[in-house]
Amino acid sequence: ASSLYRARGAYPMLLFRVASAAAAPSSSTTTIPHLPVRYEPLISLEHVNINAGGTWTEQLSRFWFSVMGGADDPRGAVVCSQVQAAGGPMQGLHWANFGLQQFHLPVGEPEDSVQVVRGEVGLAYTTEELAALQRRLEDASATHAVGADGSLRITCPVGNRLRAVEWAGAETWFGPKLLLDPREERPLPGGPSRGLGIQYVRFDVPEGAAAGICRFYLRLFGATAEMGREGRRPVCVVRLGHHQSLQFAEALPGEPPVRRYDGHHVALYTNDFAAVYERSREAGLVWNNPRFPHLRYDSLAHALRHSEFRLKDLTDPDTGELLYTLEHEVRSVMHPGFSCRHWIAAEGEAAKEMVGDYPTAPASPASPDREEL
């Protein structure tokens, strides 16, 4: 038997290795710094984007910042102004930081104004902070339950399921180093948060999909992908960085079908950006999200200029069958939103130019240049 997480309160699983590929840096002539991690080449899971309704409310602010303990990152307003200046429909945007990860919470989107992850998002807290979180949830009468293992199952104001677990290892944020001591590392704009970070996102997928999803991540990303079981339930686990994972848990016979996809997305960083883009393009998977008309990824040059591209169809590389829909924002470490970009800037002046800070005031509507959702 093997534990899926180092945090207490994990789902017990029996793991068997499907594939693990420690990908080397891309052979592309484009120079992008390589940050070695345990689970190459995926460096980190950076954010989860969920539309939070028609307008930003005091209830949302209280839940994400006062109760959950996230830090209110001022860069959300900057990105919102850029999207609006380019003609995007977004009416507002807040970022709730937890360690080096974030929830991106747009409001006023005309389609799927409320998004709910088909599964749950796992957040890690120290022992003391988990106890404090439980007290804040009780004081706020927030929807939650305490598991037999001490984890907290929480529902956000628009219906997303969160699970807060106790982190059992050395206190660390989750990123491209094994140990990122919050007392020594630089916090994201908005200041320190109460949580250590997003440790995993777990998705409900149709019966029979998990093994093909493992093959998708192995062959497209060169990722470490494992199949496991929780009792009779097959689960694919994709590892990132040192401590994080994406998990895809199959529905069992007789369970309700997986809900319709509503456009929520995840963002991740890879050490093999150019090669992943080329494989995605060759497979016809690169996608331009119409929500962001100023961002197109029709060529590698476009992707490199933005330091990102998007895809949303998870297909079985053996058959071409569409297995699951989940938008991925795939980033290189040259992206200006990379939480540890100051490490790269130390490598040379060229990197310093490419990895500049976001401004902390909204950009002029006349001069949009990028967004970080």
Phi, psi and chi 1 to 4 in degrees:
 res  aa     phi    psi   chi1   chi2   chi3   chi4
   1 ALA       -  148.6      -      -      -      -
   2 SER  -139.0  141.2  170.7      -      -      -
   3 SER   -83.8  135.7  175.9      -      -      -
   4 LEU   -73.7  -34.1 -179.4   56.8      -      -
   5 TYR  -122.4  161.4  -46.0  117.9      -      -
   6 ARG   -84.0  -17.7  -67.3 -175.5   62.8 -144.4
   7 ALA   -74.5  148.0      -      -      -      -
   8 ARG   -70.1  156.8  -61.3 -170.4 -179.9   97.4
   9 GLY    84.4   22.8      -      -      -      -
  10 ALA   -82.6  159.1      -      -      -      -
  11 TYR   -70.9  125.6  -67.4   94.9      -      -
  12 PRO   -71.6  131.6   25.3  -31.5      -      -
  13 MET  -139.8  152.7  -64.9 -176.3   66.0      -
  14 LEU  -105.6  113.6 -150.7   59.2      -      -
  15 LEU   -99.1  141.0  -71.0  174.7      -      -
  16 PHE  -135.6  134.4   53.7   93.8      -      -
  17 ARG   -73.7  124.3 -178.2   63.1   53.9   95.3
  18 VAL   -88.6  -50.0  168.3      -      -      -
  19 ALA  -165.1  147.1      -      -      -      -
  20 SER  -144.2  116.7  174.3      -      -      -
  21 ALA  -121.9  114.3      -      -      -      -
  22 ALA   -86.7   93.3      -      -      -      -
  23 ALA   -74.1  139.6      -      -      -      -
  24 ALA   -78.4  161.1      -      -      -      -
  25 PRO   -56.3  150.1  -22.0   31.6      -      -
  26 SER   -58.9  147.9  168.1      -      -      -
  27 SER   -84.0    3.4   59.0      -      -      -
  28 SER   -55.7  148.4  166.9      -      -      -
  29 THR   -73.4  -13.0   55.7      -      -      -
  30 THR   -70.9  126.6  -57.7      -      -      -
  31 THR   -87.2  111.4  -59.4      -      -      -
  32 ILE  -125.8  125.8  -61.0  176.2      -      -
  33 PRO   -56.2  147.4  -24.4   34.0      -      -
  34 HIS  -108.7  126.4 -179.6   85.2      -      -
  35 LEU  -111.8  101.5  -63.9  179.7      -      -
  36 PRO   -64.9  135.9   22.5  -32.3      -      -
  37 VAL  -134.9  166.8  -68.4      -      -      -
  38 ARG   -61.9  -46.5  178.4  179.6 -178.2 -173.8
  39 TYR  -104.6   74.9  -63.3  113.8      -      -
  40 GLU   -64.2  154.1  -70.0  -83.6    2.7      -
  41 PRO   -96.0    6.4   36.8  -35.6      -      -
  42 LEU   -80.0  117.8  -62.6 -178.8      -      -
  43 ILE   -81.6  -46.3  -60.2  169.3      -      -
  44 SER  -166.4  155.2   64.4      -      -      -
  45 LEU   -91.9  123.4  167.1   66.0      -      -
  46 GLU  -103.2  -45.2 -161.1 -101.2    0.5      -
  47 HIS  -152.6  161.9   72.7 -109.0      -      -
  48 VAL  -118.9  128.5  178.2      -      -      -
  49 ASN  -104.9  122.7 -175.9  100.1      -      -
  50 ILE  -136.1  118.7   44.2  177.2      -      -
  51 ASN   -60.9  136.8  -69.3  -11.6      -      -
  52 ALA  -112.1   14.0      -      -      -      -
  53 GLY   121.2 -170.5      -      -      -      -
  54 GLY   -75.6  -37.4      -      -      -      -
  55 THR  -141.0  158.1   58.3      -      -      -
  56 TRP   -77.9  132.2 -172.2 -103.1      -      -
  57 THR  -119.3  163.4   65.7      -      -      -
  58 GLU   -63.6  -34.0  178.2   57.5   33.3      -
  59 GLN   -61.8  -43.3 -178.5 -170.6   26.2      -
  60 LEU   -63.5  -45.1  -71.8  166.5      -      -
  61 SER   -61.6  -45.0 -174.8      -      -      -
  62 ARG   -64.3  -43.0 -176.2  168.9   59.6 -108.2
  63 PHE   -63.9  -54.1  175.2   82.9      -      -
  64 TRP   -73.1  -34.9  -71.8  106.8      -      -
  65 PHE  -102.1  -45.7  -56.6  122.9      -      -
  66 SER   -81.3  -43.0  -60.6      -      -      -
  67 VAL   -85.9  -58.5  177.0      -      -      -
  68 MET   -70.5  -24.8  -66.5  -57.9  -61.9      -
  69 GLY    90.4   17.2      -      -      -      -
  70 GLY   -70.7  159.3      -      -      -      -
  71 ALA   -99.0  137.9      -      -      -      -
  72 ASP   -84.3  105.3 -169.0   -6.1      -      -
  73 ASP   -84.3  119.8 -168.1  -40.1      -      -
  74 PRO   -68.1  -13.1   26.5  -35.1      -      -
  75 ARG   -70.1  -16.5  -65.6  174.2  -61.7  171.0
  76 GLY   -57.4  -40.9      -      -      -      -
  77 ALA   -65.4  -34.2      -      -      -      -
  78 VAL   -63.6  -49.5  179.8      -      -      -
  79 VAL   -64.6  -40.2  171.8      -      -      -
  80 CYS   -59.0  -43.3 -176.8      -      -      -
  81 SER   -64.6  -34.3   71.2      -      -      -
  82 GLN   -68.9  -42.4  -66.4  168.1  -12.1      -
  83 VAL   -65.1  -43.7  174.4      -      -      -
  84 GLN   -63.3  -40.8  -69.5  173.9  -23.3      -
  85 ALA   -64.6  -27.3      -      -      -      -
  86 ALA   -86.7   -0.9      -      -      -      -
  87 GLY    97.0    9.2      -      -      -      -
  88 GLY   -72.7  155.9      -      -      -      -
  89 PRO   -84.1   -7.5   30.6  -35.2      -      -
  90 MET   -57.4  135.4 -175.9 -173.1  -59.7      -
  91 GLN  -104.4  -15.0  -62.3  -57.6  -56.1      -
  92 GLY  -172.4  160.6      -      -      -      -
  93 LEU  -155.1  127.7  175.7   62.2      -      -
  94 HIS  -121.0  144.9  -75.7  -98.2      -      -
  95 TRP  -115.3  127.9  -70.3   -5.4      -      -
  96 ALA  -107.7  111.3      -      -      -      -
  97 ASN   -88.4  136.9  -62.6  -14.5      -      -
  98 PHE  -130.5  106.8  -68.2   84.8      -      -
  99 GLY    60.8 -124.6      -      -      -      -
 100 LEU   -99.4    7.0  -61.2  179.1      -      -
 101 GLN  -108.5  168.9  -78.1   73.1   54.3      -
 102 GLN  -145.0  153.9  -56.4  168.3  -41.6      -
 103 PHE  -103.0  125.3  -72.3   88.3      -      -
 104 HIS   -95.8  126.8  -72.1 -168.4      -      -
 105 LEU  -127.9   76.5  -56.9  161.9      -      -
 106 PRO   -71.0  153.9  -12.3   27.0      -      -
 107 VAL  -131.4  156.6  -66.7      -      -      -
 108 GLY    80.6   15.1      -      -      -      -
 109 GLU   -73.3  131.5  -66.9  -79.9    0.2      -
 110 PRO   -69.6  -28.5   23.3  -32.5      -      -
 111 GLU  -108.8  135.2  -65.2 -174.7   17.0      -
 112 ASP    48.1   58.5  -67.2  -50.4      -      -
 113 SER   -64.5  -22.1   62.9      -      -      -
 114 VAL  -118.1  125.5  170.4      -      -      -
 115 GLN  -117.8  140.1  -66.0  175.0  -22.0      -
 116 VAL  -131.0  120.3  178.2      -      -      -
 117 VAL   -59.1  135.9  172.2      -      -      -
 118 ARG   -82.3   73.5  -62.0  178.7  -70.5 -179.4
 119 GLY   153.8 -134.6      -      -      -      -
 120 GLU  -151.3  158.0   69.9  177.4   23.3      -
 121 VAL  -111.9  127.9 -177.7      -      -      -
 122 GLY   -99.2  124.2      -      -      -      -
 123 LEU  -113.7  138.0  -69.8  157.5      -      -
 124 ALA  -103.0  140.1      -      -      -      -
 125 TYR  -133.8  153.3  -70.3   79.8      -      -
 126 THR   -66.8  166.6   64.3      -      -      -
 127 THR   -56.5  -46.9  -57.7      -      -      -
 128 GLU   -66.4  -41.7  -64.7   77.1   13.6      -
 129 GLU   -70.8  -32.3  -74.2  -67.6   -4.5      -
 130 LEU   -65.4  -41.4 -171.8   66.0      -      -
 131 ALA   -64.0  -40.3      -      -      -      -
 132 ALA   -66.4  -37.8      -      -      -      -
 133 LEU   -61.7  -43.3  171.6   61.1      -      -
 134 GLN   -59.6  -40.7 -176.9  175.6  -13.0      -
 135 ARG   -65.1  -40.5  -68.5 -168.0  -66.1  -89.3
 136 ARG   -66.8  -39.5  -66.0 -164.5  -59.4  -88.4
 137 LEU   -61.2  -43.2  -70.9  164.4      -      -
 138 GLU   -65.7  -44.2  -67.5  167.3   -8.3      -
 139 ASP   -62.9  -34.0  -69.5  -15.5      -      -
 140 ALA   -88.6   -2.6      -      -      -      -
 141 SER    54.8   36.8  -60.6      -      -      -
 142 ALA   -77.9  146.5      -      -      -      -
 143 THR   -67.3  116.7  -56.9      -      -      -
 144 HIS  -163.0  163.6   73.2  -73.4      -      -
 145 ALA  -141.9  149.6      -      -      -      -
 146 VAL   -99.9  122.9 -178.0      -      -      -
 147 GLY   -77.1  163.8      -      -      -      -
 148 ALA   -61.7  -24.9      -      -      -      -
 149 ASP   -88.5    2.0   54.6   13.8      -      -
 150 GLY    90.7   -7.1      -      -      -      -
 151 SER   -71.7  158.0   65.6      -      -      -
 152 LEU  -111.8  122.9  -57.4  174.4      -      -
 153 ARG  -100.2  118.5  -64.5 -175.4  179.1  -85.2
 154 ILE  -124.4  144.4  -54.7  158.0      -      -
 155 THR  -117.0  125.8  -56.4      -      -      -
 156 CYS   -75.6  169.1   87.9      -      -      -
 157 PRO   -59.6  -22.8  -29.6   37.5      -      -
 158 VAL  -105.4    7.9  -59.4      -      -      -
 159 GLY   107.4   -0.1      -      -      -      -
 160 ASN   -73.9  139.7  -77.9  -81.0      -      -
 161 ARG   -92.7  127.5  -65.8 -178.9   -3.2 -129.0
 162 LEU  -118.5  151.1  -47.9  175.1      -      -
 163 ARG  -131.9  117.7 -172.0  176.5 -176.7 -142.2
 164 ALA   -97.2  124.5      -      -      -      -
 165 VAL  -122.7  156.9  -62.5      -      -      -
 166 GLU   -82.3  128.1  178.1 -173.8   -3.5      -
 167 TRP   -84.2  122.3  179.2 -111.2      -      -
 168 ALA   -94.5  -12.0      -      -      -      -
 169 GLY   -90.7 -166.4      -      -      -      -
 170 ALA   -62.0  142.2      -      -      -      -
 171 GLU   -62.1  122.0 -174.7  172.8  -13.9      -
 172 THR  -154.6  148.0 -177.5      -      -      -
 173 TRP   -78.8  168.4  -72.9  -24.9      -      -
 174 PHE  -106.7  117.0  -54.8  139.1      -      -
 175 GLY  -168.1 -154.0      -      -      -      -
 176 PRO   -82.5   13.7   28.2  -33.9      -      -
 177 LYS  -125.7  150.7  -77.1 -174.4  178.7  179.3
 178 LEU   -61.8  -38.2  179.8   62.5      -      -
 179 LEU  -129.6  119.2 -177.7   62.7      -      -
 180 LEU  -123.5   86.9  -71.7  160.9      -      -
 181 ASP   -66.1  117.5 -169.7  -31.7      -      -
 182 PRO   -58.8  -22.2  -22.1   33.3      -      -
 183 ARG   -79.4  -13.2  -65.4  160.2  -65.5 -167.5
 184 GLU  -117.8  -25.7  -61.6  176.7    0.5      -
 185 GLU   -87.0  163.3  -62.0  -67.1  -23.8      -
 186 ARG   -80.5  123.7  179.8 -172.7  -57.8 -177.8
 187 PRO   -75.2  162.5   28.7  -34.6      -      -
 188 LEU   -68.4  160.7  -64.2  176.0      -      -
 189 PRO   -53.5  140.7  -28.2   36.7      -      -
 190 GLY   108.2  -13.6      -      -      -      -
 191 GLY    91.7  177.6      -      -      -      -
 192 PRO   -64.7  151.1  -16.2   29.1      -      -
 193 SER  -107.1  172.9   64.5      -      -      -
 194 ARG   -86.3  -19.9  -54.4  -68.2  -69.6  -90.0
 195 GLY  -102.2  160.5      -      -      -      -
 196 LEU   -82.4  -26.7  -65.1  174.7      -      -
 197 GLY   148.3  176.7      -      -      -      -
 198 ILE   -82.9  115.6  -63.6  175.7      -      -
 199 GLN   -88.9  -33.1 -169.3 -177.2   -1.7      -
 200 TYR  -157.2  160.0   68.9   89.9      -      -
 201 VAL  -126.6  130.7 -174.0      -      -      -
 202 ARG  -113.8  128.9  178.0 -178.4  170.9   91.0
 203 PHE  -116.9  139.5  -59.9   98.5      -      -
 204 ASP   -82.1  126.3  -57.5  -33.4      -      -
 205 VAL  -127.0  159.9  -57.3      -      -      -
 206 PRO   -64.8  157.1  -21.8   33.1      -      -
 207 GLU   -56.0  133.1 -178.3 -178.1   -0.8      -
 208 GLY    87.4    1.3      -      -      -      -
 209 ALA   -92.0  -21.5      -      -      -      -
 210 ALA   -64.0  -43.5      -      -      -      -
 211 ALA   -64.5  -40.3      -      -      -      -
 212 GLY   -65.9  -35.2      -      -      -      -
 213 ILE   -66.0  -38.0  -70.1  173.6      -      -
 214 CYS   -58.9  -45.3  -92.6      -      -      -
 215 ARG   -62.9  -37.0  -69.9 -170.2  -70.0  -89.5
 216 PHE   -59.1  -49.5  170.1   84.2      -      -
 217 TYR   -70.7  -34.6  -79.2   96.8      -      -
 218 LEU   -62.9  -49.9  167.4   69.5      -      -
 219 ARG   -85.2  -32.9  -62.1 -173.7 -163.3  172.1
 220 LEU   -80.7  -45.6 -166.9   77.2      -      -
 221 PHE  -100.3  -14.4  -71.6   96.3      -      -
 222 GLY    68.1   27.8      -      -      -      -
 223 ALA   -82.8  165.9      -      -      -      -
 224 THR   -82.2  113.5  -62.5      -      -      -
 225 ALA  -126.0  131.4      -      -      -      -
 226 GLU  -128.6  142.7  -59.3  167.4  -34.0      -
 227 MET  -100.1  141.9  -82.1  -64.5  -67.3      -
 228 GLY  -146.0 -180.0      -      -      -      -
 229 ARG  -135.8  140.6  -73.0 -172.2 -178.2  -84.9
 230 GLU  -111.0   95.3  -62.4  166.5    7.3      -
 231 GLY    65.9 -118.5      -      -      -      -
 232 ARG   -93.1   -5.0  -65.0 -174.1  -60.4  116.2
 233 ARG   -86.6  117.1 -171.8 -175.7  -52.4  -80.8
 234 PRO   -71.2  139.5  -15.5   30.6      -      -
 235 VAL  -137.9  132.8 -179.0      -      -      -
 236 CYS   -97.2  131.8  165.9      -      -      -
 237 VAL  -119.4  121.9 -180.0      -      -      -
 238 VAL  -108.3  122.9 -179.7      -      -      -
 239 ARG   -92.6  144.4  -53.3  -74.4 -175.0  179.3
 240 LEU  -134.4  140.6  -57.2   92.5      -      -
 241 GLY    60.2 -121.2      -      -      -      -
 242 HIS  -118.1  -27.4  -62.9  -83.2      -      -
 243 HIS  -133.7   -2.2  -53.8  -65.9      -      -
 244 GLN  -109.2  164.1  -65.9  177.3  -68.1      -
 245 SER  -156.3  153.9   64.0      -      -      -
 246 LEU  -106.9  135.8  -62.3  174.3      -      -
 247 GLN  -126.7  139.8  -56.4  165.5   19.1      -
 248 PHE  -127.2  105.5  -60.5   87.5      -      -
 249 ALA  -104.4  124.1      -      -      -      -
 250 GLU   -75.0  146.2  -72.9 -170.8   12.9      -
 251 ALA   -71.4  140.9      -      -      -      -
 252 LEU   -90.0  157.0  -66.7  175.9      -      -
 253 PRO   -52.7  133.6  -26.1   34.9      -      -
 254 GLY    91.7  -14.1      -      -      -      -
 255 GLU   -80.1  157.2  -69.3 -175.6  -20.1      -
 256 PRO   -59.4  150.6  -21.4   32.0      -      -
 257 PRO   -65.8  156.5   23.0  -32.4      -      -
 258 VAL   -64.4  137.2  174.5      -      -      -
 259 ARG   -64.1  159.3  -71.5 -174.7  -72.1  107.6
 260 ARG   -58.9  141.5  177.9 -172.6   71.8   86.3
 261 TYR   -73.6  133.9  177.0   59.4      -      -
 262 ASP  -115.6    8.9   61.2   13.9      -      -
 263 GLY   100.3    0.1      -      -      -      -
 264 HIS   -61.1  156.6   53.3  -88.1      -      -
 265 HIS  -145.0  165.2   78.7 -109.9      -      -
 266 VAL  -120.9  153.7  -63.4      -      -      -
 267 ALA  -122.4  136.3      -      -      -      -
 268 LEU  -141.3  159.4   53.0   84.7      -      -
 269 TYR  -110.9  142.9  -74.3   89.3      -      -
 270 THR  -130.9  146.9  177.4      -      -      -
 271 ASN   -78.3   -8.8  -89.6  -36.9      -      -
 272 ASP  -121.3   47.0 -148.5   15.8      -      -
 273 PHE   -57.3  -53.1 -179.9   79.7      -      -
 274 ALA   -62.7  -43.1      -      -      -      -
 275 ALA   -67.0  -38.6      -      -      -      -
 276 VAL   -65.6  -40.1  174.8      -      -      -
 277 TYR   -60.2  -48.2  174.1   85.9      -      -
 278 GLU   -62.5  -41.3  -67.7  -70.8   14.2      -
 279 ARG   -64.2  -39.3  -71.7 -167.1  -70.5  -91.7
 280 SER   -65.9  -41.2  -60.2      -      -      -
 281 ARG   -65.3  -44.3 -175.9 -176.4   59.5   79.8
 282 GLU   -62.9  -31.2  -70.1  168.5    7.1      -
 283 ALA   -85.2   -1.6      -      -      -      -
 284 GLY    73.1   28.7      -      -      -      -
 285 LEU  -102.9  -15.3  -62.1  176.1      -      -
 286 VAL   -63.0  135.4  173.9      -      -      -
 287 TRP  -134.3  133.9 -178.7   61.1      -      -
 288 ASN   -98.1  115.5  -64.4  -44.3      -      -
 289 ASN   -78.0  119.4 -170.9  -27.8      -      -
 290 PRO   -65.2  -12.8   21.2  -31.9      -      -
 291 ARG   -64.2  -23.5  -70.5  176.6   58.1 -154.7
 292 PHE  -123.5   79.1  -47.9  115.4      -      -
 293 PRO   -65.0  -17.1   20.3  -31.0      -      -
 294 HIS   -86.1   -1.6   57.0  -50.9      -      -
 295 LEU  -119.5  114.9  -68.4  171.9      -      -
 296 ARG  -129.4  149.3  -63.3 -170.1   64.4   84.4
 297 TYR  -129.7   43.0  -43.6  109.2      -      -
 298 ASP   -74.4  -12.1  -60.9  -37.2      -      -
 299 SER  -145.7  164.9   68.2      -      -      -
 300 LEU   -60.5  -35.6  177.4   58.7      -      -
 301 ALA   -60.4  -41.3      -      -      -      -
 302 HIS   -63.6  -45.7  -72.7  129.1      -      -
 303 ALA   -61.7  -42.1      -      -      -      -
 304 LEU   -66.8  -36.0  -70.6  169.9      -      -
 305 ARG   -64.0  -39.8 -177.2  166.3   48.0  131.3
 306 HIS   -87.4  -12.6  -63.3  -57.2      -      -
 307 SER    58.2   32.0  -63.2      -      -      -
 308 GLU  -165.3  160.6   67.9  175.0   54.6      -
 309 PHE  -153.6  173.4   71.2   92.7      -      -
 310 ARG  -129.9  149.7  -63.9  171.0 -169.2 -102.0
 311 LEU  -145.2  158.6   57.7   86.8      -      -
 312 LYS  -138.6  -12.5   64.3 -178.0  178.9   69.5
 313 ASP   -98.8  119.0  -68.2  -20.9      -      -
 314 LEU   -95.4  108.0  -80.1   60.9      -      -
 315 THR  -113.5  152.5   58.2      -      -      -
 316 ASP   -77.6  117.6 -171.5  -28.7      -      -
 317 PRO   -65.2  -18.4   20.4  -30.6      -      -
 318 ASP   -78.3  -34.5  -76.1  -10.1      -      -
 319 THR  -121.5  -16.9   66.0      -      -      -
 320 GLY    81.1    0.0      -      -      -      -
 321 GLU   -66.9  136.1  176.5 -171.9    2.6      -
 322 LEU   -74.9  118.9  176.0   62.5      -      -
 323 LEU   -98.6  -34.1  -59.5  169.1      -      -
 324 TYR  -165.5  153.3 -162.6   63.8      -      -
 325 THR  -118.2  123.4  -55.9      -      -      -
 326 LEU  -159.0  113.0  172.7   64.8      -      -
 327 GLU   -64.7  129.9 -178.6 -178.7  -11.9      -
 328 HIS  -113.5  128.0  -70.7   51.5      -      -
 329 GLU   -97.7  108.4 -178.3 -179.2  -12.4      -
 330 VAL   -98.8  124.6 -176.4      -      -      -
 331 ARG  -121.9  153.3  -66.2  177.4  170.7 -177.7
 332 SER   -96.1  165.0   87.4      -      -      -
 333 VAL   -70.1   -7.3  -62.6      -      -      -
 334 MET   -81.8   -4.0  -56.3  -50.4  -69.6      -
 335 HIS   -62.9  134.5 -165.1  -73.8      -      -
 336 PRO   -65.8  -14.2   20.2  -31.6      -      -
 337 GLY   -87.9   -0.6      -      -      -      -
 338 PHE   -62.2  125.6 -177.6   46.9      -      -
 339 SER   -64.9  -25.2   58.3      -      -      -
 340 CYS  -112.3   33.3  -62.8      -      -      -
 341 ARG   -65.4  -21.8   61.5 -169.2 -179.8  -84.3
 342 HIS   -66.4  -24.5   52.3  -74.7      -      -
 343 TRP   -65.4  -41.0  -63.2  -13.6      -      -
 344 ILE   -70.0  -40.0  -60.8  170.1      -      -
 345 ALA   -57.2  -28.9      -      -      -      -
 346 ALA   -70.2  -12.8      -      -      -      -
 347 GLU   -77.8  -19.7  -63.5  -64.2  -38.2      -
 348 GLY   164.5  165.1      -      -      -      -
 349 GLU   -64.8  -36.1  -67.4  -57.6  -42.3      -
 350 ALA   -61.9  -42.6      -      -      -      -
 351 ALA   -65.1  -37.9      -      -      -      -
 352 LYS   -59.3  -39.8  -72.7 -179.0 -177.8  178.2
 353 GLU   -64.4  -41.8  -80.5 -174.1   24.8      -
 354 MET   -80.4  -19.1  -64.4 -177.5   69.8      -
 355 VAL  -117.4   49.5 -166.1      -      -      -
 356 GLY   -76.1  162.0      -      -      -      -
 357 ASP   -72.9  150.0  -71.8  -24.3      -      -
 358 TYR   -67.3  146.9  -85.8  111.4      -      -
 359 PRO   -67.2  159.7   24.4  -32.9      -      -
 360 THR  -104.3    8.4   54.2      -      -      -
 361 ALA  -122.8  149.4      -      -      -      -
 362 PRO   -56.2  141.6  -25.8   35.1      -      -
 363 ALA   -70.8  158.5      -      -      -      -
 364 SER   -62.6  135.4  164.8      -      -      -
 365 PRO   -58.9  -20.6  -23.6   33.5      -      -
 366 ALA   -80.8   -9.8      -      -      -      -
 367 SER  -137.4   65.3   59.1      -      -      -
 368 PRO   -68.0  145.8   29.0  -35.0      -      -
 369 ASP  -133.6  -32.7   77.3   15.4      -      -
 370 ARG  -166.0  174.9   64.5  167.6  -58.6  111.8
 371 GLU  -141.1  167.9   60.1   81.2   40.4      -
 372 GLU  -127.1   19.8 -161.5 -154.1   -2.7      -
 373 LEU   -67.8      -  -83.5 -179.8      -      -
